[in-house]
């Protein structure tokens, strides 16, 4: 349980936490986060409020609750609280060694004068939002010109392709929600963060693609069975399909570039959907030409072929994103970790290396063997060194869990 204290509420807690008394003279500029467990006061973070920042005054955890992640829980909550209050940075200018050590380990940076934690929205979220919003706008445009152009030009394939673009609008909206939720900070109920939702959204995109392929194929098959293919498409519909190809390929290229750069599985899945739309529009052009110069049935036949291509792309997307959800091990990455540990450390026995992806982050765990006479203190320091080194040299790694075994004689 957390309590956010300001004003006179801080005074009420000054009997328990004596250091809070210094805020009495300037309560309007002070704020305090208190961690409680069953009404017992575990610790607190006190800070001065600035216009765009918080300046940490003190972090305290009672002695019997130290080394139980209480400090981490407090700072997690404080960071979430700071973001909600539109702060841009958290700073610490004090000289308390334990606080400085804790904040550095948490992820605070040092600029020579102070420790700070940047709360500004990262470029990953910004880039993702820009790409998806652009995708929504372009797909609405394509859906309108293809559906109305197809109806006017008597092309069933172009109309079907227009509804395909309309389904992409829904997919992009789902991805937009995924980007928002996946960038939410971790909390007690979600200690690993929310990045995994990107994979869930990726599955949804794949399902949309599969459903679209089935619907296009089903409609085309019914038209062949009922022999409803007497209309010859107008040549002008080809120009609309060409516009679609150009726009969709540009969208595919840009989405894939940003998706790979930010390791956003939902954005990569959406990029593949855009690529399948290029095939779809190409098939529309072929179908229209064959319908004009040979037989109107080709407009329907090509629609079925395009539907199968779309269906294949959707299934591939679902299978690939499922590997992330099911924590499929990436052998190349695991080999990199093995090589890194054997080359850069004194650890010679590393085993049971496992990884799992969550959005653009990796959670890593492995076992190491050490001399059985090594003290707990020495083993703990070794583990910390390994953790910090890996997280520094492998930017994708968000957390490392190391189990220490002893050598068997």
C-alpha positions as CSV (number, residue, x, y, z in Angstrom):
1,X,0.0,0.0,0.0
2,X,1.3,3.4,-1.0
3,X,0.4,6.8,0.4
4,X,1.1,10.1,-1.3
5,X,1.6,12.8,1.3
6,X,1.6,16.6,0.8
7,X,1.0,19.6,3.0
8,X,-0.1,18.8,6.6
9,X,-0.2,15.1,5.9
10,X,3.5,15.1,5.9
11,X,3.6,16.5,9.5
12,X,1.4,13.6,10.7
13,X,4.2,11.1,9.7
14,X,7.1,13.2,11.1
15,X,6.8,11.3,14.4
16,X,7.6,8.1,12.7
17,X,10.1,9.4,10.2
18,X,12.0,12.2,12.0
19,X,13.7,13.5,8.9
20,X,10.4,14.7,7.5
21,X,10.4,17.5,10.1
22,X,12.6,19.5,7.9
23,X,9.6,20.0,5.5
24,X,7.5,21.7,8.1
25,X,8.7,25.2,7.1
26,X,7.8,24.7,3.4
27,X,5.1,22.1,3.1
28,X,3.7,23.4,-0.2
29,X,6.8,22.5,-2.1
30,X,7.2,19.0,-0.5
31,X,5.8,15.6,-1.4
32,X,6.3,12.2,0.2
33,X,5.5,8.6,-0.9
34,X,5.1,6.2,2.0
35,X,5.1,2.4,1.7
36,X,3.0,0.6,4.2
37,X,2.3,-3.1,4.9
38,X,-0.7,-3.9,7.0
39,X,-0.6,-0.4,8.5
40,X,3.1,-0.8,9.3
41,X,5.2,1.9,7.8
42,X,8.0,0.3,5.8
43,X,9.7,3.4,4.3
44,X,9.4,6.5,2.3
45,X,10.7,8.7,-0.5
46,X,10.6,12.5,0.2
47,X,11.2,15.1,-2.5
48,X,10.9,18.7,-3.4
49,X,8.5,19.6,-6.2
50,X,9.8,21.7,-9.0
51,X,7.9,22.9,-12.1
52,X,9.1,20.1,-14.4
53,X,10.9,17.8,-11.9
54,X,11.2,16.2,-8.5
55,X,14.3,16.6,-6.4
56,X,14.7,13.6,-4.1
57,X,15.6,14.6,-0.5
58,X,15.8,11.2,1.1
59,X,15.0,7.5,0.6
60,X,14.5,5.5,3.7
61,X,13.6,1.8,4.4
62,X,13.4,0.5,7.9
63,X,16.2,-1.9,8.7
64,X,14.2,-5.1,9.0
65,X,12.7,-4.6,5.5
66,X,15.9,-3.8,3.6
67,X,17.1,-6.1,0.9
68,X,13.5,-7.2,0.2
69,X,12.9,-5.0,-2.9
70,X,11.0,-2.4,-0.8
71,X,13.2,0.4,-2.2
72,X,12.6,-0.8,-5.7
73,X,8.9,-0.9,-5.2
74,X,9.0,2.7,-3.8
75,X,11.0,4.1,-6.7
76,X,8.8,2.2,-9.2
77,X,5.7,3.9,-7.7
78,X,7.5,7.3,-7.5
79,X,8.4,7.2,-11.2
80,X,4.8,6.3,-12.2
81,X,3.6,9.1,-10.0
82,X,6.0,11.5,-11.5
83,X,4.9,10.7,-15.0
84,X,1.3,11.1,-14.1
85,X,2.2,14.6,-12.8
86,X,3.9,15.4,-16.2
87,X,7.4,15.7,-14.7
88,X,10.3,15.4,-17.1
89,X,13.1,14.3,-14.7
90,X,13.8,13.0,-11.2
91,X,17.1,14.3,-9.6
92,X,19.2,13.6,-6.6
93,X,21.9,16.0,-5.5
94,X,22.7,14.6,-2.1
95,X,25.8,12.8,-1.0
96,X,24.4,9.8,0.9
97,X,26.5,6.8,-0.5
98,X,23.8,4.2,0.0
99,X,21.1,6.3,-1.8
100,X,23.5,7.1,-4.7
101,X,24.4,3.4,-5.1
102,X,20.8,2.3,-5.0
103,X,19.7,4.9,-7.6
104,X,22.6,4.1,-9.9
105,X,21.7,0.4,-9.8
106,X,18.1,1.3,-10.5
107,X,19.1,3.2,-13.7
108,X,19.7,6.8,-12.7
109,X,22.5,8.5,-14.7
110,X,25.2,10.7,-13.4
111,X,26.2,14.0,-15.2
112,X,29.0,15.0,-12.9
113,X,26.9,17.0,-10.6
114,X,23.7,15.0,-9.9
115,X,22.0,11.7,-10.5
116,X,18.9,12.0,-12.7
117,X,16.2,9.8,-14.3
118,X,14.7,11.0,-17.6
119,X,10.9,10.6,-17.6
120,X,10.3,11.9,-21.1
121,X,8.5,9.7,-23.5
122,X,11.0,7.5,-25.4
123,X,11.5,7.7,-29.1
124,X,10.3,4.1,-29.5
125,X,6.7,5.0,-28.4
126,X,6.8,8.3,-30.4
127,X,8.0,6.6,-33.6
128,X,5.5,3.8,-33.3
129,X,2.6,6.3,-32.8
130,X,3.7,8.4,-35.8
131,X,3.9,5.3,-38.0
132,X,0.5,3.9,-37.0
133,X,-1.3,7.2,-37.2
134,X,0.1,7.6,-40.8
135,X,-1.0,4.1,-41.5
136,X,-4.6,4.8,-40.4
137,X,-4.8,8.0,-42.5
138,X,-3.4,6.3,-45.7
139,X,-5.6,3.2,-45.2
140,X,-8.8,5.3,-44.9
141,X,-7.8,7.1,-48.1
142,X,-7.2,3.8,-49.9
143,X,-10.4,2.2,-48.6
144,X,-12.5,5.1,-49.9
145,X,-11.0,5.3,-53.4
146,X,-10.9,1.5,-53.9
147,X,-14.4,0.8,-52.6
148,X,-16.2,3.6,-54.4
149,X,-13.9,3.3,-57.4
150,X,-14.5,-0.4,-57.6
151,X,-18.3,0.0,-57.4
152,X,-18.3,2.7,-60.1
153,X,-15.8,0.8,-62.3
154,X,-17.5,-2.6,-61.8
155,X,-14.5,-4.4,-60.4
156,X,-15.3,-6.9,-57.6
157,X,-11.6,-7.4,-56.9
158,X,-11.0,-3.7,-56.3
159,X,-14.0,-3.5,-54.0
160,X,-12.7,-6.5,-52.0
161,X,-9.2,-4.9,-51.9
162,X,-10.9,-1.8,-50.5
163,X,-12.5,-3.7,-47.6
164,X,-9.0,-5.2,-47.0
165,X,-7.7,-1.7,-46.5
166,X,-10.7,-0.9,-44.2
167,X,-9.8,-3.9,-42.0
168,X,-6.2,-2.5,-41.9
169,X,-7.6,0.6,-40.2
170,X,-9.0,-1.5,-37.4
171,X,-5.8,-3.4,-37.1
172,X,-3.8,-0.1,-36.9
173,X,-6.1,1.2,-34.2
174,X,-5.5,-2.0,-32.2
175,X,-1.7,-1.6,-32.6
176,X,-2.0,2.0,-31.4
177,X,-3.6,0.7,-28.2
178,X,-0.8,-1.9,-27.9
179,X,1.9,0.8,-28.2
180,X,0.2,2.8,-25.5
181,X,-0.2,0.0,-23.0
182,X,3.1,-1.7,-23.7
183,X,5.0,1.6,-22.8
184,X,3.3,1.8,-19.4
185,X,5.8,1.5,-16.6
186,X,6.0,-1.8,-14.6
187,X,4.0,-2.0,-11.4
188,X,3.5,-4.6,-8.6
189,X,0.9,-6.5,-10.5
190,X,3.0,-6.4,-13.7
191,X,6.6,-6.6,-12.4
192,X,7.9,-7.5,-15.9
193,X,6.3,-4.5,-17.5
194,X,3.5,-4.4,-20.2
195,X,5.6,-4.9,-23.4
196,X,4.1,-8.4,-23.9
197,X,0.9,-6.8,-25.1
198,X,2.6,-6.0,-28.4
199,X,2.7,-9.7,-29.1
200,X,-1.0,-10.0,-28.2
201,X,-1.8,-7.2,-30.7
202,X,0.4,-8.9,-33.3
203,X,-1.8,-12.0,-33.0
204,X,-4.9,-9.8,-33.4
205,X,-3.4,-8.3,-36.6
206,X,-2.7,-11.8,-37.9
207,X,-6.3,-12.8,-37.2
208,X,-7.6,-9.8,-39.0
209,X,-5.5,-10.7,-42.0
210,X,-6.7,-14.3,-41.9
211,X,-10.4,-13.2,-41.6
212,X,-10.0,-10.8,-44.5
213,X,-8.5,-13.5,-46.7
214,X,-11.3,-15.9,-45.9
215,X,-14.0,-13.3,-46.6
216,X,-12.5,-12.2,-49.9
217,X,-12.1,-15.8,-51.0
218,X,-15.6,-16.8,-49.9
219,X,-17.2,-13.9,-51.7
220,X,-15.3,-14.7,-54.9
221,X,-16.2,-18.4,-54.7
222,X,-19.9,-17.7,-54.3
223,X,-19.8,-15.4,-57.4
224,X,-18.2,-18.2,-59.5
225,X,-20.8,-20.7,-58.3
226,X,-23.7,-18.4,-59.0
227,X,-22.0,-17.3,-62.3
228,X,-22.2,-13.7,-61.3
229,X,-19.3,-12.4,-63.4
230,X,-20.9,-10.8,-66.4
231,X,-19.6,-7.2,-65.7
232,X,-16.4,-6.1,-67.4
233,X,-14.3,-3.7,-65.2
234,X,-13.5,-0.3,-66.5
235,X,-9.8,0.4,-67.4
236,X,-9.7,3.4,-65.0
237,X,-9.8,1.0,-62.0
238,X,-6.3,0.0,-62.8
239,X,-5.0,3.4,-61.9
240,X,-6.5,3.2,-58.5
241,X,-4.8,-0.2,-57.9
242,X,-1.5,1.3,-59.0
243,X,-1.9,4.1,-56.4
244,X,-2.6,1.4,-53.8
245,X,0.6,-0.5,-54.7
246,X,2.7,2.6,-54.4
247,X,1.2,3.7,-51.1
248,X,1.2,0.3,-49.6
249,X,4.8,-0.5,-50.5
250,X,5.9,2.8,-49.0
251,X,4.0,1.9,-45.8
252,X,5.5,-1.6,-45.7
253,X,9.1,-0.3,-46.1
254,X,8.7,2.4,-43.4
255,X,6.8,0.2,-40.9
256,X,9.3,-2.6,-41.2
257,X,12.2,-0.2,-40.8
258,X,10.7,1.3,-37.6
259,X,9.4,-2.0,-36.3
260,X,12.8,-3.7,-36.6
261,X,14.6,-0.7,-35.1
262,X,12.3,-0.7,-32.1
263,X,11.8,-4.5,-31.9
264,X,8.0,-3.9,-32.1
265,X,6.5,-7.2,-33.1
266,X,3.0,-5.7,-33.7
267,X,4.4,-3.1,-36.0
268,X,6.4,-5.7,-37.9
269,X,3.2,-7.8,-38.3
270,X,1.4,-4.8,-39.6
271,X,4.3,-4.2,-42.1
272,X,3.8,-7.7,-43.4
273,X,0.1,-7.0,-43.8
274,X,1.0,-3.9,-45.9
275,X,3.2,-6.1,-48.1
276,X,0.4,-8.6,-48.6
277,X,-1.7,-5.7,-49.7
278,X,0.8,-5.0,-52.4
279,X,0.3,-8.5,-53.7
280,X,-3.4,-8.0,-53.4
281,X,-3.4,-4.8,-55.5
282,X,-1.1,-6.4,-58.0
283,X,-3.5,-9.3,-58.4
284,X,-6.3,-6.8,-58.9
285,X,-4.5,-5.2,-61.8
286,X,-3.9,-8.6,-63.4
287,X,-7.5,-9.6,-62.9
288,X,-8.9,-6.4,-64.4
289,X,-6.6,-6.7,-67.5
290,X,-7.6,-10.4,-68.0
291,X,-11.3,-9.5,-67.5
292,X,-11.2,-6.7,-70.0
293,X,-9.3,-8.6,-72.8
294,X,-10.2,-12.3,-72.2
295,X,-13.1,-13.0,-69.8
296,X,-14.8,-11.3,-66.8
297,X,-14.3,-14.4,-64.8
298,X,-10.6,-13.6,-64.3
299,X,-11.5,-10.7,-62.0
300,X,-13.0,-13.3,-59.7
301,X,-10.3,-15.9,-60.1
302,X,-7.5,-13.5,-59.3
303,X,-9.5,-12.4,-56.2
304,X,-9.4,-16.0,-54.9
305,X,-5.6,-16.1,-55.5
306,X,-5.1,-12.9,-53.7
307,X,-7.3,-14.2,-50.8
308,X,-5.0,-17.2,-50.5
309,X,-1.9,-15.0,-50.4
310,X,-3.4,-12.8,-47.7
311,X,-4.4,-15.9,-45.8
312,X,-0.9,-17.3,-45.9
313,X,0.6,-14.0,-44.7
314,X,-1.8,-13.9,-41.8
315,X,-1.0,-17.4,-40.7
316,X,2.7,-16.8,-40.9
317,X,2.3,-13.7,-38.7
318,X,0.3,-15.6,-36.1
319,X,2.9,-18.4,-36.0
320,X,5.9,-16.0,-35.7
321,X,4.3,-13.8,-33.0
322,X,3.2,-17.0,-31.1
323,X,6.9,-18.0,-30.8
324,X,7.5,-14.8,-28.8
325,X,4.5,-15.4,-26.6
326,X,5.5,-19.0,-26.0
327,X,9.1,-17.9,-25.2
328,X,10.8,-19.7,-28.1
329,X,14.6,-19.7,-27.4
330,X,16.8,-17.8,-29.9
331,X,19.8,-20.0,-30.3
332,X,22.0,-17.2,-31.9
333,X,21.3,-14.9,-29.0
334,X,22.0,-17.6,-26.4
335,X,25.3,-18.4,-28.2
336,X,26.2,-14.7,-28.0
337,X,25.7,-14.7,-24.3
338,X,27.8,-17.9,-23.9
339,X,30.6,-16.4,-26.0
340,X,30.5,-13.1,-24.1
341,X,30.7,-14.7,-20.6
342,X,33.5,-17.0,-21.7
343,X,35.5,-14.2,-23.3
344,X,34.9,-11.3,-20.9
345,X,34.6,-12.9,-17.5
346,X,36.4,-15.5,-15.3
347,X,33.2,-17.6,-15.2
348,X,34.0,-20.9,-16.9
349,X,30.9,-22.9,-16.2
350,X,27.6,-21.4,-17.5
351,X,24.6,-23.5,-18.1
352,X,20.8,-23.5,-18.4
353,X,20.7,-20.2,-20.2
354,X,17.1,-19.2,-20.9
355,X,15.6,-16.0,-22.4
356,X,12.2,-14.6,-23.1
357,X,11.2,-11.6,-25.1
358,X,8.7,-9.0,-23.9
359,X,8.3,-6.3,-26.6
360,X,11.7,-5.0,-27.4
361,X,13.2,-6.3,-24.1
362,X,14.8,-9.6,-23.1
363,X,14.6,-11.2,-19.7
364,X,17.6,-13.5,-19.2
365,X,18.4,-16.2,-16.7
366,X,21.3,-18.7,-16.3
367,X,23.2,-20.7,-13.8
368,X,26.9,-20.4,-13.0
369,X,29.2,-22.6,-10.9
370,X,31.7,-21.1,-8.5
371,X,34.2,-22.4,-6.0
372,X,32.3,-23.9,-3.0
373,X,34.6,-21.9,-0.6
374,X,33.5,-18.6,-2.1
375,X,31.6,-16.5,0.4
376,X,28.1,-15.3,-0.1
377,X,29.4,-11.7,-0.2
378,X,31.8,-12.6,-3.0
379,X,29.3,-14.6,-5.0
380,X,26.8,-11.7,-4.7
381,X,29.3,-9.2,-6.0
382,X,30.1,-11.5,-8.9
383,X,26.5,-11.8,-9.7
384,X,26.0,-8.0,-9.6
385,X,29.0,-7.5,-11.9
386,X,27.7,-10.0,-14.4
387,X,24.2,-8.5,-14.4
388,X,25.4,-4.9,-14.9
389,X,27.9,-5.9,-17.6
390,X,25.3,-7.8,-19.6
391,X,22.8,-5.0,-19.3
392,X,25.4,-2.5,-20.4
393,X,26.6,-4.4,-23.5
394,X,23.3,-5.9,-24.6
395,X,20.8,-3.0,-24.7
396,X,17.9,-5.4,-25.3
397,X,18.4,-7.1,-21.9
398,X,16.1,-5.6,-19.3
399,X,16.7,-8.0,-16.4
400,X,19.1,-10.8,-15.5
401,X,18.5,-13.5,-13.0
402,X,21.6,-15.5,-12.0
403,X,21.5,-18.8,-10.0
404,X,24.8,-19.6,-8.4
405,X,25.8,-23.3,-8.0
406,X,29.1,-24.7,-6.7
407,X,31.6,-26.9,-8.4
408,X,31.0,-30.6,-7.9
409,X,34.3,-32.4,-7.0
